[in-house]
Amino acid sequence: MTHAQLDLLVRELLLARTEELSSPQLAAFVAGWSSALDLVARTDLTLPGASNELHQAIHRVVNEIRAAQRNALADPD
């Protein structure tokens, strides 16, 4: 998957589900999304026996998703 494809997917997942949310609901959704990424990133706890290569690959994916999230939520101006 390219960065552009990931950006599009994250934008669709974030924005399509948040269009009609109030500000407090939006904040809760984004906080939940971020917490889920935090959990996935904690491979030291969730995958303690995994190889270093797997840990690194998961961290790269999480970082790419976080970057796509920042792009999706950035002010267009």
C-alpha positions as CSV (number, residue, x, y, z in Angstrom):
1,M,0.0,0.0,0.0
2,T,1.4,3.4,-0.9
3,H,1.3,6.5,1.4
4,A,-1.4,8.0,-0.8
5,Q,-3.5,4.9,-0.5
6,L,-3.1,4.8,3.2
7,D,-3.9,8.5,3.5
8,L,-7.1,7.9,1.6
9,L,-8.1,4.9,3.7
10,V,-7.4,6.7,7.0
11,R,-9.3,9.8,5.7
12,E,-12.3,7.6,4.8
13,L,-12.2,5.8,8.1
14,L,-11.9,8.9,10.2
15,L,-13.9,11.5,8.3
16,A,-16.7,9.2,7.1
17,R,-17.5,8.1,10.6
18,T,-17.2,11.6,12.2
19,E,-19.3,13.8,9.8
20,E,-22.3,14.2,12.0
21,L,-20.6,14.0,15.4
22,S,-20.8,16.8,17.9
23,S,-17.5,18.3,19.1
24,P,-17.5,16.1,22.3
25,Q,-18.3,13.0,20.3
26,L,-15.6,13.8,17.8
27,A,-13.1,14.3,20.5
28,A,-14.0,11.0,22.1
29,F,-13.8,9.2,18.7
30,V,-10.4,10.6,18.0
31,A,-9.2,9.7,21.5
32,G,-10.5,6.2,21.1
33,W,-8.8,5.9,17.7
34,S,-5.5,7.1,19.2
35,S,-5.8,4.8,22.1
36,A,-6.3,1.8,19.7
37,L,-3.1,2.8,17.9
38,D,-1.3,3.1,21.2
39,L,-2.4,-0.4,22.1
40,V,-1.2,-1.8,18.7
41,A,2.1,0.0,19.2
42,R,2.7,-1.8,22.5
43,T,4.1,-4.9,20.9
44,D,6.4,-5.4,23.9
45,L,3.3,-6.3,25.9
46,T,1.0,-7.7,23.2
47,L,3.6,-9.8,21.3
48,P,6.4,-10.4,23.8
49,G,7.8,-13.4,21.9
50,A,7.7,-11.8,18.4
51,S,10.9,-11.1,16.4
52,N,12.5,-7.7,16.4
53,E,11.6,-7.5,12.7
54,L,7.9,-7.9,13.5
55,H,8.0,-5.3,16.3
56,Q,9.7,-2.9,13.9
57,A,7.3,-3.5,11.1
58,I,4.3,-2.9,13.4
59,H,5.8,0.3,14.7
60,R,6.4,1.5,11.1
61,V,2.8,0.8,10.2
62,V,1.5,2.6,13.3
63,N,3.7,5.6,12.6
64,E,2.4,5.7,9.0
65,I,-1.2,5.5,10.2
66,R,-0.5,8.3,12.7
67,A,1.0,10.5,9.9
68,A,-2.0,9.7,7.7
69,Q,-4.3,10.7,10.7
70,R,-2.5,14.0,11.1
71,N,-2.9,14.6,7.3
72,A,-6.6,13.8,7.5
73,L,-7.3,16.0,10.5
74,A,-5.1,18.9,9.4
75,D,-6.7,22.2,8.7
76,P,-7.1,22.6,4.9
77,D,-6.1,26.2,5.1
